[in-house]
Every structure is written in structure tokens, then in C-alpha cells.
Amino acid sequence: MLRIIRYSFADLIRSRWLYFYTGFYLVLTGALFFISADLSKVIVSLMNAILFIVPLVALLFGVMVQYNTREFTELLLAQPIPRRSIFLGQYLGIATALAISFLLGAGIPFVLSGIFLSGEIWNFSILLLSGVLLSYVFSALGYLLALINDNRIRGFGLAILVWLLLAVVYDGLFLLGLAWFSDYPLENVAIGVTVFNPIDLARILILLKLDVSALMGYTGAVFNKFLGTSLGMGLALIILVIWAVLPVSMIRYISLRKDF
């Protein structure tokens, strides 16, 4: 598996799109520092880009790599190599390359600005950790969608649909439900519904860490009460890790049974 991870990682870092992805975050973060030298404002501004772009790019890369390496995968399947090593190795190579690319692009400008000498180091760490976890979560979902669907158009279409549902539609339906049932106690329901969306969970973690939950109104007060403690934030991070583990378990399950 380690050899396959190294090969998948080396193959992906030769892609010009990965360099474009790193360069995008370098330019964006540098532009934010040019506009404002306040580290907390830059973190909040960068958060909005991360929560939309990281999931989309990870989904598309997961789908694209799985389809583009299908013939190579079939060649590996003909060798005496366990299937789980092949598919999990490919996924980990993809996710690790995307995570490192994100860390370099978003992290270098902060390092040059002296983030390690600032009091915002822990907020910055939560931002990077959320981006890395989202890279692993959505690259796994993209890889899983491509593994299930042999039709490329359907696979890419489902990846875009998943991103739209979790990044855009989910929030609208959530807020609409809160408005409709505002006369009822929805604190526990709001928290329970949020854990089903890793993007919202990452957003709440960052905002609570920055102590700007007041910007989230009523729901911010609810989340601050439950997730604002160290125990609550730890549980939220564990749920994000579970979000990354579940698709990987499905990849393993399907790869052992799929007929190539």
C-alpha cells in the first residue's frame, strides 16, 4: 500500500492543476494580507473560500483520478496485490497530495506574516486542520462516486450535485426549517442536523474558535453553548474524522466486491 500511495502522490504532484490549486491559495491569502494586516480578519475571509473551494476541488480530483487510472488499476488487480491496498493506497495518495497543496498555499503567507509570534496561532491551526480534514472527506466521497459509477458523465455530475447539496442547498433548507418551526425548541435538533454536513461543522468550529459566534445569531448561541467548550470542539473534530473514515470504509467494501 505504501508503494501505491507514493506512486499516486508522485503522479498527482506532476499535475499542473495541483500547482494551480496551490498558487490560487498563495495569491488569495497574499491578497487578503494586502487588504488587511489583521490576522483574525484574514482567517475569517479565507475560511469562506476554503469551505467552498476545498470540497469542490477534492471531489473533482477524487473522481478524475479514479477514472483516469482505471486501466492502471485493472493492471494492478491482475497482480498478487490485495484489493484494499490498491484502492486505499490510491485514495490516500490523492488526499495527501491535496492536503499538502492546501497547507502550502494557505500556510506560507501566514508564516511569512509571523503567525507563530501571534496570538492567532491556534485559530490558524483550526483553520488548517479543518481544510485538511475536508480534503480527506471530499476526496474520499469523489473517489467513492467514481468507483460506484462507471459512466464518467454521471460520476462528475453526482460529484457536482453532492457539492451543491452540502455547500449551498443544505444551509438554505436548514435555515428555512428553523424559521418554520421557530416556535418549538430546536436546540438539540439544530446540533443534530449540523453533524450531517461536514462543511457546516468545519465552519462552526472555526467561528467558535474565533469567538465570533454572535455573527451566527440564534444558532450561534446554541452551538457556542454545546460546541464552545473544549469537550464540544473535540467531539466536533472526532465527527469530522468519522466523516473521513466512513467513505473510506465504503471504498474498501465496494472494491472487494466490484467486478472489473
C-alpha positions as CSV (number, residue, x, y, z in Angstrom):
1,M,0.0,0.0,0.0
2,L,2.8,2.4,0.8
3,R,4.3,2.0,-2.7
4,I,0.9,2.7,-4.3
5,I,0.5,5.7,-2.0
6,R,3.9,7.0,-3.1
7,Y,3.1,6.4,-6.8
8,S,-0.4,8.1,-6.6
9,F,1.2,11.0,-4.7
10,A,4.0,11.4,-7.2
11,D,1.7,11.1,-10.2
12,L,-0.6,13.8,-8.8
13,I,2.0,16.3,-7.9
14,R,3.1,16.3,-11.6
15,S,-0.3,17.7,-12.5
16,R,-0.4,21.4,-13.4
17,W,-3.8,21.7,-11.9
18,L,-2.4,20.9,-8.5
19,Y,0.2,23.7,-8.9
20,F,-2.7,26.0,-9.9
21,Y,-4.6,24.9,-6.8
22,T,-1.6,25.8,-4.6
23,G,-1.0,29.0,-6.5
24,F,-4.6,30.1,-6.1
25,Y,-4.3,29.9,-2.3
26,L,-1.0,31.7,-2.3
27,V,-2.4,34.5,-4.4
28,L,-5.7,34.7,-2.4
29,T,-4.0,34.7,1.0
30,G,-1.4,37.2,-0.1
31,A,-4.2,39.5,-1.5
32,L,-6.1,39.2,1.8
33,F,-3.0,40.3,3.7
34,F,-2.5,43.2,1.3
35,I,-6.1,44.4,2.1
36,S,-5.8,43.9,5.8
37,A,-3.0,43.1,8.2
38,D,-5.4,41.9,10.9
39,L,-4.8,38.1,11.1
40,S,-8.2,37.3,12.5
41,K,-9.9,39.1,9.6
42,V,-7.8,37.3,7.1
43,I,-8.6,33.9,8.8
44,V,-12.4,34.6,8.6
45,S,-12.1,35.8,4.9
46,L,-10.0,32.8,4.0
47,M,-12.5,30.5,5.8
48,N,-15.2,31.3,3.3
49,A,-13.0,30.4,0.4
50,I,-11.8,27.2,2.0
51,L,-15.3,25.9,2.8
52,F,-16.4,26.3,-0.8
53,I,-13.3,25.5,-2.8
54,V,-11.6,22.7,-0.9
55,P,-14.7,20.4,-1.0
56,L,-15.3,21.1,-4.7
57,V,-11.6,20.6,-5.8
58,A,-11.3,17.4,-3.6
59,L,-14.5,15.9,-5.1
60,L,-13.4,16.6,-8.7
61,F,-9.9,15.3,-8.1
62,G,-11.2,12.2,-6.5
63,V,-13.5,11.5,-9.4
64,M,-10.9,12.4,-12.1
65,V,-8.1,10.4,-10.7
66,Q,-10.2,7.3,-10.2
67,Y,-11.4,7.4,-13.9
68,N,-8.0,8.3,-15.3
69,T,-6.2,5.5,-13.5
70,R,-8.9,2.8,-14.3
71,E,-6.7,0.9,-16.8
72,F,-3.7,1.0,-14.4
73,T,-5.9,-0.2,-11.6
74,E,-7.1,-3.1,-13.7
75,L,-3.4,-3.9,-14.4
76,L,-2.7,-3.9,-10.6
77,L,-5.7,-6.1,-10.0
78,A,-4.1,-8.8,-12.2
79,Q,-1.1,-8.8,-9.8
80,P,-1.0,-10.6,-6.5
81,I,-1.8,-7.4,-4.6
82,P,-4.7,-7.1,-2.1
83,R,-7.5,-5.0,-3.5
84,R,-7.7,-2.9,-0.3
85,S,-4.1,-2.0,-0.8
86,I,-4.7,-0.8,-4.3
87,F,-7.8,1.3,-3.7
88,L,-6.9,2.7,-0.3
89,G,-3.4,3.5,-1.5
90,Q,-4.8,5.4,-4.5
91,Y,-7.2,7.3,-2.3
92,L,-4.6,8.2,0.4
93,G,-2.2,9.4,-2.3
94,I,-4.8,11.7,-3.8
95,A,-6.0,13.1,-0.4
96,T,-2.5,13.6,0.9
97,A,-1.4,15.5,-2.2
98,L,-4.4,17.8,-2.0
99,A,-3.9,18.3,1.8
100,I,-0.2,19.2,1.4
101,S,-1.0,21.5,-1.6
102,F,-3.6,23.3,0.5
103,L,-1.3,23.6,3.5
104,L,1.5,25.1,1.4
105,G,-0.8,27.5,-0.4
106,A,-2.7,28.8,2.6
107,G,0.2,28.4,5.2
108,I,3.2,30.1,3.6
109,P,1.7,33.7,3.6
110,F,0.8,33.3,7.2
111,V,4.2,32.0,8.1
112,L,5.8,35.0,6.4
113,S,3.5,37.3,8.2
114,G,4.7,36.0,11.6
115,I,1.7,33.8,12.6
116,F,3.9,31.8,15.1
117,L,4.6,35.0,17.0
118,S,0.9,35.9,17.1
119,G,-2.0,35.0,19.5
120,E,-3.9,33.8,16.4
121,I,-1.8,30.6,16.0
122,W,-4.5,28.3,17.5
123,N,-7.2,29.9,15.3
124,F,-5.0,29.4,12.3
125,S,-4.3,25.8,13.3
126,I,-8.1,25.1,13.5
127,L,-8.4,26.7,10.0
128,L,-5.7,24.5,8.5
129,L,-6.9,21.4,10.3
130,S,-10.5,21.9,9.0
131,G,-9.2,22.3,5.5
132,V,-7.1,19.2,5.7
133,L,-10.0,17.1,7.1
134,L,-12.3,18.4,4.4
135,S,-9.7,17.4,1.7
136,Y,-9.7,13.9,3.0
137,V,-13.5,13.8,3.4
138,F,-14.4,15.0,0.0
139,S,-11.7,13.3,-2.0
140,A,-13.0,10.0,-0.4
141,L,-16.5,10.9,-1.5
142,G,-15.4,11.7,-5.0
143,Y,-13.3,8.5,-5.3
144,L,-16.3,6.5,-4.0
145,L,-18.7,8.1,-6.5
146,A,-16.4,7.3,-9.4
147,L,-15.9,3.7,-8.1
148,I,-19.6,3.1,-8.0
149,N,-20.4,4.7,-11.4
150,D,-18.6,3.5,-14.4
151,N,-20.1,6.3,-16.5
152,R,-17.9,9.4,-16.3
153,I,-20.5,11.9,-17.0
154,R,-22.7,10.5,-14.3
155,G,-19.8,10.4,-11.8
156,F,-18.8,14.0,-12.4
157,G,-22.5,15.1,-12.3
158,L,-23.0,13.4,-9.0
159,A,-19.9,15.0,-7.6
160,I,-21.2,18.5,-8.5
161,L,-24.6,17.6,-7.1
162,V,-23.1,16.5,-3.8
163,W,-21.1,19.7,-3.5
164,L,-24.2,21.9,-4.3
165,L,-26.3,20.0,-1.7
166,L,-23.7,20.3,1.1
167,A,-22.3,23.7,0.3
168,V,-25.4,25.6,-0.8
169,V,-28.7,23.8,-0.6
170,Y,-28.2,22.3,2.9
171,D,-27.8,25.7,4.6
172,G,-30.9,27.1,2.9
173,L,-33.1,24.2,3.9
174,F,-31.6,24.3,7.4
175,L,-32.4,28.0,7.9
176,L,-35.8,27.6,6.3
177,G,-36.7,24.8,8.8
178,L,-35.5,26.9,11.7
179,A,-37.8,29.7,10.5
180,W,-40.8,27.5,10.0
181,F,-40.5,25.8,13.4
182,S,-39.2,28.8,15.4
183,D,-41.9,28.3,18.0
184,Y,-40.5,25.0,19.0
185,P,-37.3,24.2,21.0
186,L,-34.9,23.3,18.2
187,E,-31.5,23.5,20.0
188,N,-30.8,19.7,20.0
189,V,-32.3,19.3,16.6
190,A,-30.1,22.1,15.2
191,I,-26.9,20.5,16.6
192,G,-28.0,17.0,15.4
193,V,-28.7,18.3,11.9
194,T,-25.4,20.1,11.6
195,V,-23.3,17.0,12.2
196,F,-24.7,15.6,8.9
197,N,-22.8,18.3,6.9
198,P,-19.0,18.4,7.3
199,I,-18.8,21.8,5.7
200,D,-21.1,23.4,8.3
201,L,-19.3,21.5,11.1
202,A,-16.0,23.0,9.9
203,R,-17.5,26.5,9.6
204,I,-18.9,26.4,13.1
205,L,-15.6,25.1,14.6
206,I,-13.7,28.0,13.0
207,L,-16.2,30.7,14.0
208,L,-16.4,29.4,17.6
209,K,-12.7,29.3,17.9
210,L,-12.5,32.9,16.6
211,D,-15.2,33.8,19.2
212,V,-17.4,35.4,16.6
213,S,-20.4,33.1,17.1
214,A,-22.6,36.2,17.6
215,L,-22.5,36.6,13.9
216,M,-24.4,33.4,13.6
217,G,-27.4,34.7,15.6
218,Y,-29.6,32.2,17.5
219,T,-27.9,29.2,16.1
220,G,-24.5,30.7,17.1
221,A,-25.7,30.9,20.7
222,V,-26.8,27.2,20.6
223,F,-23.6,26.0,19.1
224,N,-21.5,28.1,21.4
225,K,-23.2,26.5,24.4
226,F,-22.6,23.0,23.2
227,L,-19.5,23.2,21.0
228,G,-17.8,26.2,22.5
229,T,-16.2,24.1,25.3
230,S,-13.1,22.0,24.8
231,L,-15.1,18.8,25.0
232,G,-17.6,20.1,22.4
233,M,-14.9,21.1,20.0
234,G,-13.1,17.8,20.5
235,L,-16.3,15.9,19.7
236,A,-16.8,18.0,16.6
237,L,-13.3,17.2,15.4
238,I,-14.0,13.5,16.0
239,I,-17.2,13.7,14.0
240,L,-15.2,15.3,11.1
241,V,-12.7,12.4,11.3
242,I,-15.6,9.9,11.2
243,W,-16.8,11.7,8.1
244,A,-13.5,10.9,6.5
245,V,-13.5,7.2,7.8
246,L,-17.0,6.3,6.6
247,P,-16.4,6.9,2.8
248,V,-13.1,5.0,3.1
249,S,-14.9,2.1,4.7
250,M,-17.3,2.1,1.8
251,I,-14.4,2.3,-0.7
252,R,-12.9,-0.8,0.9
253,Y,-16.3,-2.6,0.9
254,I,-17.1,-1.9,-2.7
255,S,-13.6,-2.5,-4.0
256,L,-13.6,-6.0,-2.6
257,R,-16.8,-6.9,-4.4
258,K,-16.7,-4.9,-7.6
259,D,-16.3,-6.9,-10.8
260,F,-13.8,-5.1,-13.1
